[in-house]
Amino acid sequence: MDAGEMLSAAHSFAFSTLDERLGKGGLVVIAPHPDDESLACGGLIAEACAQGRPTRVVIVSDGTGSHPASKTHPESRLRDLREDETRQAVSELGLDPRYDIVFLRLPDRFVPSEGPAAKKAIGRIIECVKEVEAQALFVSWRHDPHCDHQASYRIARAARHKLSGVRLYEYTVWGSALPPTMPVGQVSDGFRLWIDRGRSKKQRAIAAHRSQTTDMIKDDPNGFRLTESDLARFDYPYEFFFESAE
């Protein structure tokens, strides 16, 4: 299967409920960067919170790669800003930012998937799974065209291999940027989650990431910003997830 076929098929996945996919257990969302949790899983998190389902969000990188040339927002200030934005975002979704979010602070654009830092990250994810009795991990798609997204998938996969009975689901953030004819292999299963009742919460969560959605950081002309067309790709009444068999 190629990337275009897989992404097209994902928009036709059958709808499932969290009860059907997770039973009564909790879940852990692993986001490569601050904002990925809201963009791709905001509806999932809001629905889990509405059900009173235990949830943890793990932010893998420190997010300092979005505006590397900024003088007004050097690394430490940008990291703090992006973490504050993420706390506000998850609050909009229904989580308690004091307890329900973990920042691993691995280097943006250089997230390792092996070695001591990766091993520590894997261990912390396993701790989160046990804390909320998670039945599933949700992480960026293995083919998402960003090195940190691919590394986050490998970290999550390694964590899942050390756990029993935990399912692994993948979400895409930048999959539409792949060449449509790029081979990506088959997917064993997938589902769509109807998020209409949490859609406005997701929109507010995305908007909380002001450094990524507005021109608030003005002194880095090449700094990252989500465009209107980028944001439109996350404004569906559903979210979709691939299930990993690995």
Secondary structure, DSSP 8 states (H G I E B T S, - for coil): -BHHHHHHHHTT--B--HHHHHTT-EEEEEESSTTHHHHHHHHHHHHHHHTT--EEEEEEE--TTSSTT-SSS-HHHHHHHHHHHHHHHHHHHT--TTTSEEEEEE-TT---SSSHHHHHHHHHHHHHHHHHTEEEEEEE-TT-SSHHHHHHHHHHHHHHHTSSS-EEEEE-SSGGGS-TT-B----SEEEEEE-GGGHHHHHHHHHH-HHHHSS---S-TT-----HHHHHTT-SSEEEEEEE--
